[in-house]
Amino acid sequence: MLDVVSYLGRISYSGPTEPIANNLRRIHHAHMLAVPFENLDIALGRRIVLDEDAIVNKIVEQRRGGFCYELNGAFGALLRALGFPVTLLSARVARTDGNEGPEFDHLALRVDLENTWLADVGFGDSFVDPLRLESGTEQTDPAGTFRLIGDHDRWYMQRETEGRWRPQYSFSLQARRFEEFAGMCHYHQTSPESHFTQNRICSQATNEGRITLSEMKLIVATDSQHQETRLASEEERITILQDIFGIRL
């Protein structure tokens, strides 16, 4: 059984947990600021298995992060334990050539309360607060402005960047089982075509913006500035993982 107290402690959340929209927003926000998006196990050759107990242990007890299958898999388990109605969704990530990835390319969450919400703590640099499932409504949070476009069959999550709406991913509202994502989870951690096998990354939202360690480059982004620092050694990278992200491999 999921240890709710330990999980909430991991994300430094001590507020109300009743399954209502305001609490979903608070818990989602806290998770984004506490748990990094990272693929470090892939570079180390450590296999990621879609086992709910294992990924919750990794995030809560080992104080690690993960990629979408881990982060949203664990977050969905937390929400269910708190009484939120959660549905796993398959999403197809937009590519630079205008196409999309296959089904199960990304795992997102649907939460049905007085309104329906898209929750997603596993897409990296993305919305910090959940989005209302309303077509065409611009929704602004600390990370930027987003909108969902769709109907009953297909929905599209878009982000405003430099005055243009850019596609992030599409999804259907069909309920999925966790094990259905196993094939793409294996692909993303083993295929040379997967961007997760090509670059070590650790990224986390902050109250001011986002901080990212991409290979040997530290990027600190806020509303007013974007600062990049080239690291001098692997030892410096390991120290940053420990001191900034709290990760000890």
Buried (B, 14 or more C-beta within 10 A) or exposed (E): EBBEEEBBEBBEBEEEBEBEBEBBBBBBBBBBBBBBBBBBBBBEEEEBEBEBEBBBBBBBEEBBBBBBBBBBBBBBBBBBBBEBEBBBBBBBBBEEEEEBBEBBBBBBBBBEBEEBBBBBBBBBBBBBBBBEBBEEEEBEBBBBBBBBBBEEEEBBBBBBEEEEBEBBBBBBBEEBEBEBBBEBBBBBBBEEEBEBBBEBBBBBBBEEBBBBBEEBEBBBBEEEEEEEEEBEEEEBBBEBBEEBBBBEE
